[in-house]
């Protein structure tokens, strides 16, 4: 008896019939076994080559091991910042409007965190840069004046009448370094107060100029931390 013809999908009028299967093509789901750690039932795509022995799994199985710190940390969290500061997250530019902290790092600036420096005797007496304490001002000015007067008196006693005639010349020689030392200390005291050294010329104002400078330089405390003229001195 003649069989009824099948359609293009291998179906007969009475129902479905299985299509012919090519024995050279593996059935779905029977490809190479997935890499170690893959969930059960998930295999490599049909025709894919299995990974070589000892090679890490590429795309199959469990995800690669997470970096130290665990899953869920945003990039940059926990990264160390620049020296002296808390640092910005990785990949983020530092805030240009934020003052650098001690050591050049970014983060919270600590007022007065700069360590005091100890100036040398040469810097205190002859330099117009940096800062000076009230103690330096009093010891320097009084000491220089005492030395100047002592030299003039000794020269007068030793030289006698000739010394008396030479007193104006000796006084001029002594007065120049004394004036230099006094001005240098006063300028550094103005710096310590956070003000320009040009304020030293306030002493030229009649009546109140000298008193103003005496109060500012001799009695008022300087800035506790670093200012525009340098770190605090010890």
C-alpha positions, 0 to 999 in steps of 0.5 A: 500500500502506498504511503501518503507523502510527507510535507517539508517538515517530515509531517504526515497527515495523520501526525508528526513524525521525527525528521531524519537525524544526521549521525555526524551532528551531535544532538543539542546539549551533548557538547564538551563538558564545561570548565570546572565550577560550571553549574550542572547542566551548562556545557560549552556550545556545540563545536567549541574546543574545551580549554587546554589542561592547566589553562584558566576557564575562559568564560565558563564556570564561576567568575574570576576571583575578586580582588582583595576587599570582597565584592561590592566595593566601588573602584577607588574605595580604600585606596591610599591617598597622597602623603599627608592627606586622605586622597581622592578615589582612584581615577578622580581628579583632586579638587582644585579649590581645596587647600593641600594638606600637610605633606602635599596631600589632599584632604583636610588641612590642619591649622598649625600643623607645620613644625616650628623651625629654629633660625640661626644667629646669622638669620636672626640678626642680619636677614630680612626674611622669615619670622622672629619671636618677641624674645628674639626681638627684645634680646636682639635689640637690647643686646645690640644697643648694649654692645654699641654703648659698651664699645663707645665707652671703652674706646673713650676710656682707652684712647683718652682725649684722643678717644673723645675726639674720635667718639663721633666716628666710632659711634657712626661705625657702631650705629650702622650694624646696630641699626641693621640688626634692629631693622632686621628683627623688626621686619621679621616681627612684622612677618610673624604678625602676618604683615608686610615688613614695610610696616617697619616705617610706621616708626617714622610717624611722629608721636604714635609711630614708635609706640605702635611698632613697640606694641606690635613687635614687642608685645603682640603674639605672632601667627600660631601656624605657617603664614605667607612669610614662612613657618613658625620659629622656635 
